Every structure is written in structure tokens, then in C-alpha cells.
Amino acid sequence: MLVAFAKLSQPSSTRLLSEQIAAAVPRKCAEDGLNFDTQYIEVRHVAHDLVNNLQTGFPSPG
């Protein structure tokens, strides 16, 4: 599972929710005999660049 978020509040309610989901899903997968890995990607530090890209269609150098 890949979890990306850019919520600006601290602590991020999105991060807290994603941590709960990321803990529950692998447990359920293990019960079903499946392997599951979770990776978090913090995008808060590039939130401004992401918004600019969405609005203009051009990525920033960052």
C-alpha cells in the first residue's frame, strides 16, 4: 500500500487515519495468507509545488 498525503495541519488527521488503515490492512492480509507492505510518502514539503503544477500544468524545478 502506498500512502501519500499533503495535509498541512500538525498533527495531520489524514496521517493518523492512514496509519490506522495501514496497520489494519496488513493484519487482515496476513490472516488471509497474503503479504503486504506499506510505504509512507510525505508530500507536505512540496505541497505548494504540487498545487502550482495542478493549476498551471507545468512542474516546478523542485
Distance bins in CASP14 RR format, pairs under 12 A and 6 or more apart:
PFRMAT RR
TARGET T0000
AUTHOR 0000-0000-0000
RMODE 2
METHOD distances of the structure
MODEL  1
1 18 0 0 0 0 1 0 0 0 0 0 0
1 19 0 0 0 0 0 1 0 0 0 0 0
1 21 1 0 0 1 0 0 0 0 0 0 0
1 22 1 0 0 1 0 0 0 0 0 0 0
1 23 0 0 0 0 0 1 0 0 0 0 0
1 24 0 0 0 0 0 1 0 0 0 0 0
1 25 1 0 0 1 0 0 0 0 0 0 0
1 26 1 0 0 1 0 0 0 0 0 0 0
1 28 0 0 0 0 0 1 0 0 0 0 0
1 29 0 0 0 0 1 0 0 0 0 0 0
1 34 0 0 0 0 0 1 0 0 0 0 0
1 35 0 0 0 0 0 1 0 0 0 0 0
1 36 1 0 0 1 0 0 0 0 0 0 0
1 37 1 0 0 1 0 0 0 0 0 0 0
1 38 1 0 1 0 0 0 0 0 0 0 0
1 39 1 0 0 1 0 0 0 0 0 0 0
1 40 0 0 0 0 1 0 0 0 0 0 0
1 41 0 0 0 0 0 1 0 0 0 0 0
2 18 0 0 0 0 0 1 0 0 0 0 0
2 22 0 0 0 0 0 1 0 0 0 0 0
2 25 0 0 0 0 0 1 0 0 0 0 0
2 36 0 0 0 0 0 1 0 0 0 0 0
2 37 0 0 0 0 1 0 0 0 0 0 0
2 38 0 0 0 0 1 0 0 0 0 0 0
2 39 1 0 1 0 0 0 0 0 0 0 0
2 40 0 0 0 0 1 0 0 0 0 0 0
2 41 1 0 0 1 0 0 0 0 0 0 0
2 43 0 0 0 0 0 1 0 0 0 0 0
3 12 0 0 0 0 0 1 0 0 0 0 0
3 14 0 0 0 0 1 0 0 0 0 0 0
3 15 0 0 0 0 1 0 0 0 0 0 0
3 16 0 0 0 0 0 1 0 0 0 0 0
3 17 0 0 0 0 1 0 0 0 0 0 0
3 18 1 0 1 0 0 0 0 0 0 0 0
3 19 0 0 0 0 1 0 0 0 0 0 0
3 20 0 0 0 0 0 1 0 0 0 0 0
3 21 1 0 0 1 0 0 0 0 0 0 0
3 22 1 0 0 1 0 0 0 0 0 0 0
3 23 0 0 0 0 0 1 0 0 0 0 0
3 25 0 0 0 0 0 1 0 0 0 0 0
3 37 0 0 0 0 0 1 0 0 0 0 0
3 38 1 0 0 1 0 0 0 0 0 0 0
3 39 1 0 0 1 0 0 0 0 0 0 0
3 40 1 0 1 0 0 0 0 0 0 0 0
3 41 1 0 0 1 0 0 0 0 0 0 0
3 42 0 0 0 0 1 0 0 0 0 0 0
3 43 0 0 0 0 0 1 0 0 0 0 0
4 12 0 0 0 0 0 1 0 0 0 0 0
4 14 0 0 0 0 1 0 0 0 0 0 0
4 15 0 0 0 0 0 1 0 0 0 0 0
4 18 0 0 0 0 1 0 0 0 0 0 0
4 22 0 0 0 0 0 1 0 0 0 0 0
4 38 0 0 0 0 0 1 0 0 0 0 0
4 39 0 0 0 0 1 0 0 0 0 0 0
4 40 1 0 0 1 0 0 0 0 0 0 0
4 41 1 0 1 0 0 0 0 0 0 0 0
4 42 0 0 0 0 1 0 0 0 0 0 0
4 43 1 0 1 0 0 0 0 0 0 0 0
4 44 0 0 0 0 0 1 0 0 0 0 0
4 46 0 0 0 0 0 1 0 0 0 0 0
4 47 0 0 0 0 0 1 0 0 0 0 0
4 50 0 0 0 0 0 1 0 0 0 0 0
5 11 0 0 0 0 0 1 0 0 0 0 0
5 12 1 0 0 1 0 0 0 0 0 0 0
5 13 0 0 0 0 1 0 0 0 0 0 0
5 14 1 0 1 0 0 0 0 0 0 0 0
5 15 1 0 0 1 0 0 0 0 0 0 0
5 16 0 0 0 0 0 1 0 0 0 0 0
5 17 0 0 0 0 1 0 0 0 0 0 0
5 18 1 0 0 1 0 0 0 0 0 0 0
5 19 0 0 0 0 0 1 0 0 0 0 0
5 21 0 0 0 0 0 1 0 0 0 0 0
5 22 0 0 0 0 0 1 0 0 0 0 0
5 40 0 0 0 0 1 0 0 0 0 0 0
5 41 0 0 0 0 1 0 0 0 0 0 0
5 42 1 0 0 1 0 0 0 0 0 0 0
5 43 1 0 0 1 0 0 0 0 0 0 0
5 44 1 0 0 1 0 0 0 0 0 0 0
5 46 0 0 0 0 0 1 0 0 0 0 0
5 47 0 0 0 0 1 0 0 0 0 0 0
5 50 0 0 0 0 0 1 0 0 0 0 0
6 12 0 0 0 0 1 0 0 0 0 0 0
6 14 0 0 0 0 1 0 0 0 0 0 0
6 15 0 0 0 0 0 1 0 0 0 0 0
6 18 0 0 0 0 0 1 0 0 0 0 0
6 41 0 0 0 0 1 0 0 0 0 0 0
6 42 0 0 0 0 1 0 0 0 0 0 0
6 43 1 0 1 0 0 0 0 0 0 0 0
6 44 1 0 1 0 0 0 0 0 0 0 0
6 45 0 0 0 0 1 0 0 0 0 0 0
6 46 1 0 0 1 0 0 0 0 0 0 0
6 47 1 0 1 0 0 0 0 0 0 0 0
6 48 0 0 0 0 1 0 0 0 0 0 0
6 49 0 0 0 0 0 1 0 0 0 0 0
6 50 1 0 0 1 0 0 0 0 0 0 0
6 51 0 0 0 0 1 0 0 0 0 0 0
6 54 0 0 0 0 0 1 0 0 0 0 0
7 13 1 0 0 1 0 0 0 0 0 0 0
7 14 1 0 1 0 0 0 0 0 0 0 0
7 15 1 0 0 1 0 0 0 0 0 0 0
7 16 0 0 0 0 1 0 0 0 0 0 0
7 17 0 0 0 0 1 0 0 0 0 0 0
7 18 0 0 0 0 1 0 0 0 0 0 0
7 42 0 0 0 0 1 0 0 0 0 0 0
7 43 0 0 0 0 1 0 0 0 0 0 0
7 44 1 0 0 1 0 0 0 0 0 0 0
7 47 0 0 0 0 1 0 0 0 0 0 0
8 14 0 0 0 0 1 0 0 0 0 0 0
8 15 0 0 0 0 0 1 0 0 0 0 0
8 42 0 0 0 0 0 1 0 0 0 0 0
8 43 0 0 0 0 0 1 0 0 0 0 0
8 44 1 0 0 1 0 0 0 0 0 0 0
8 45 0 0 0 0 0 1 0 0 0 0 0
8 47 1 0 0 1 0 0 0 0 0 0 0
8 48 0 0 0 0 0 1 0 0 0 0 0
8 50 0 0 0 0 0 1 0 0 0 0 0
8 51 0 0 0 0 0 1 0 0 0 0 0
9 15 0 0 0 0 1 0 0 0 0 0 0
9 16 0 0 0 0 0 1 0 0 0 0 0
9 44 0 0 0 0 1 0 0 0 0 0 0
9 47 0 0 0 0 0 1 0 0 0 0 0
10 16 0 0 0 0 0 1 0 0 0 0 0
10 42 0 0 0 0 0 1 0 0 0 0 0
10 44 0 0 0 0 1 0 0 0 0 0 0
11 17 0 0 0 0 0 1 0 0 0 0 0
11 18 0 0 0 0 0 1 0 0 0 0 0
11 19 0 0 0 0 0 1 0 0 0 0 0
11 44 0 0 0 0 0 1 0 0 0 0 0
12 18 0 0 0 0 1 0 0 0 0 0 0
12 19 0 0 0 0 1 0 0 0 0 0 0
12 40 0 0 0 0 0 1 0 0 0 0 0
12 42 0 0 0 0 1 0 0 0 0 0 0
12 43 0 0 0 0 0 1 0 0 0 0 0
12 44 1 0 0 1 0 0 0 0 0 0 0
12 47 0 0 0 0 0 1 0 0 0 0 0
13 19 0 0 0 0 0 1 0 0 0 0 0
13 20 0 0 0 0 0 1 0 0 0 0 0
14 20 0 0 0 0 0 1 0 0 0 0 0
14 21 0 0 0 0 0 1 0 0 0 0 0
14 22 0 0 0 0 0 1 0 0 0 0 0
14 40 0 0 0 0 0 1 0 0 0 0 0
14 42 0 0 0 0 0 1 0 0 0 0 0
14 43 0 0 0 0 0 1 0 0 0 0 0
14 44 0 0 0 0 0 1 0 0 0 0 0
15 21 0 0 0 0 0 1 0 0 0 0 0
15 22 0 0 0 0 0 1 0 0 0 0 0
15 40 0 0 0 0 1 0 0 0 0 0 0
15 41 0 0 0 0 0 1 0 0 0 0 0
15 42 0 0 0 0 1 0 0 0 0 0 0
15 43 0 0 0 0 0 1 0 0 0 0 0
15 44 0 0 0 0 1 0 0 0 0 0 0
16 22 0 0 0 0 0 1 0 0 0 0 0
16 23 0 0 0 0 0 1 0 0 0 0 0
17 23 0 0 0 0 0 1 0 0 0 0 0
17 24 0 0 0 0 0 1 0 0 0 0 0
18 24 0 0 0 0 0 1 0 0 0 0 0
18 25 0 0 0 0 0 1 0 0 0 0 0
18 38 0 0 0 0 1 0 0 0 0 0 0
18 39 0 0 0 0 0 1 0 0 0 0 0
18 40 1 0 0 1 0 0 0 0 0 0 0
18 41 0 0 0 0 0 1 0 0 0 0 0
18 42 0 0 0 0 0 1 0 0 0 0 0
19 25 0 0 0 0 0 1 0 0 0 0 0
19 26 0 0 0 0 0 1 0 0 0 0 0
19 38 0 0 0 0 1 0 0 0 0 0 0
19 40 0 0 0 0 1 0 0 0 0 0 0
20 26 0 0 0 0 0 1 0 0 0 0 0
20 27 0 0 0 0 0 1 0 0 0 0 0
20 38 0 0 0 0 0 1 0 0 0 0 0
21 27 0 0 0 0 0 1 0 0 0 0 0
21 28 0 0 0 0 0 1 0 0 0 0 0
21 36 0 0 0 0 0 1 0 0 0 0 0
21 38 0 0 0 0 1 0 0 0 0 0 0
21 40 0 0 0 0 0 1 0 0 0 0 0
22 28 0 0 0 0 0 1 0 0 0 0 0
22 29 0 0 0 0 0 1 0 0 0 0 0
22 36 0 0 0 0 1 0 0 0 0 0 0
22 37 0 0 0 0 1 0 0 0 0 0 0
22 38 1 0 1 0 0 0 0 0 0 0 0
22 39 0 0 0 0 1 0 0 0 0 0 0
22 40 1 0 0 1 0 0 0 0 0 0 0
23 29 0 0 0 0 0 1 0 0 0 0 0
23 30 0 0 0 0 0 1 0 0 0 0 0
23 36 0 0 0 0 0 1 0 0 0 0 0
23 38 0 0 0 0 1 0 0 0 0 0 0
23 40 0 0 0 0 0 1 0 0 0 0 0
24 30 0 0 0 0 0 1 0 0 0 0 0
24 31 0 0 0 0 0 1 0 0 0 0 0
24 36 0 0 0 0 0 1 0 0 0 0 0
24 38 0 0 0 0 0 1 0 0 0 0 0
25 31 0 0 0 0 0 1 0 0 0 0 0
25 32 0 0 0 0 0 1 0 0 0 0 0
25 34 0 0 0 0 1 0 0 0 0 0 0
25 35 0 0 0 0 0 1 0 0 0 0 0
25 36 1 0 0 1 0 0 0 0 0 0 0
25 37 0 0 0 0 0 1 0 0 0 0 0
25 38 1 0 0 1 0 0 0 0 0 0 0
26 32 0 0 0 0 0 1 0 0 0 0 0
26 33 0 0 0 0 0 1 0 0 0 0 0
26 34 0 0 0 0 1 0 0 0 0 0 0
26 35 0 0 0 0 1 0 0 0 0 0 0
26 36 1 0 1 0 0 0 0 0 0 0 0
26 37 1 0 0 1 0 0 0 0 0 0 0
26 38 1 0 0 1 0 0 0 0 0 0 0
26 39 0 0 0 0 0 1 0 0 0 0 0
27 33 0 0 0 0 0 1 0 0 0 0 0
27 34 0 0 0 0 0 1 0 0 0 0 0
27 36 0 0 0 0 1 0 0 0 0 0 0
27 38 0 0 0 0 0 1 0 0 0 0 0
28 34 0 0 0 0 1 0 0 0 0 0 0
28 36 0 0 0 0 1 0 0 0 0 0 0
29 35 1 0 0 1 0 0 0 0 0 0 0
29 36 1 0 1 0 0 0 0 0 0 0 0
29 37 0 0 0 0 1 0 0 0 0 0 0
29 38 0 0 0 0 0 1 0 0 0 0 0
30 36 1 0 0 1 0 0 0 0 0 0 0
30 37 0 0 0 0 0 1 0 0 0 0 0
41 50 0 0 0 0 0 1 0 0 0 0 0
43 49 0 0 0 0 1 0 0 0 0 0 0
43 50 1 0 0 1 0 0 0 0 0 0 0
43 51 0 0 0 0 0 1 0 0 0 0 0
43 53 0 0 0 0 0 1 0 0 0 0 0
44 50 0 0 0 0 1 0 0 0 0 0 0
45 62 0 0 0 0 0 1 0 0 0 0 0
46 52 0 0 0 0 1 0 0 0 0 0 0
46 53 0 0 0 0 1 0 0 0 0 0 0
46 54 0 0 0 0 0 1 0 0 0 0 0
46 59 0 0 0 0 0 1 0 0 0 0 0
46 60 0 0 0 0 1 0 0 0 0 0 0
46 61 0 0 0 0 0 1 0 0 0 0 0
46 62 1 0 0 1 0 0 0 0 0 0 0
47 53 0 0 0 0 0 1 0 0 0 0 0
47 54 0 0 0 0 0 1 0 0 0 0 0
47 60 0 0 0 0 0 1 0 0 0 0 0
48 54 0 0 0 0 0 1 0 0 0 0 0
48 55 0 0 0 0 0 1 0 0 0 0 0
48 60 0 0 0 0 1 0 0 0 0 0 0
48 62 0 0 0 0 0 1 0 0 0 0 0
49 55 0 0 0 0 0 1 0 0 0 0 0
49 56 0 0 0 0 0 1 0 0 0 0 0
49 57 0 0 0 0 0 1 0 0 0 0 0
49 58 0 0 0 0 0 1 0 0 0 0 0
49 59 1 0 0 1 0 0 0 0 0 0 0
49 60 1 0 1 0 0 0 0 0 0 0 0
49 61 0 0 0 0 1 0 0 0 0 0 0
49 62 1 0 1 0 0 0 0 0 0 0 0
50 56 0 0 0 0 0 1 0 0 0 0 0
50 57 0 0 0 0 0 1 0 0 0 0 0
50 59 0 0 0 0 1 0 0 0 0 0 0
50 60 0 0 0 0 1 0 0 0 0 0 0
50 62 0 0 0 0 0 1 0 0 0 0 0
51 57 0 0 0 0 0 1 0 0 0 0 0
51 59 0 0 0 0 0 1 0 0 0 0 0
51 60 0 0 0 0 0 1 0 0 0 0 0
52 58 1 0 0 1 0 0 0 0 0 0 0
52 59 0 0 0 0 1 0 0 0 0 0 0
52 60 1 0 1 0 0 0 0 0 0 0 0
52 61 0 0 0 0 0 1 0 0 0 0 0
52 62 0 0 0 0 0 1 0 0 0 0 0
53 59 1 0 1 0 0 0 0 0 0 0 0
53 60 1 0 0 1 0 0 0 0 0 0 0
53 61 0 0 0 0 0 1 0 0 0 0 0
53 62 0 0 0 0 1 0 0 0 0 0 0
54 60 0 0 0 0 0 1 0 0 0 0 0
END
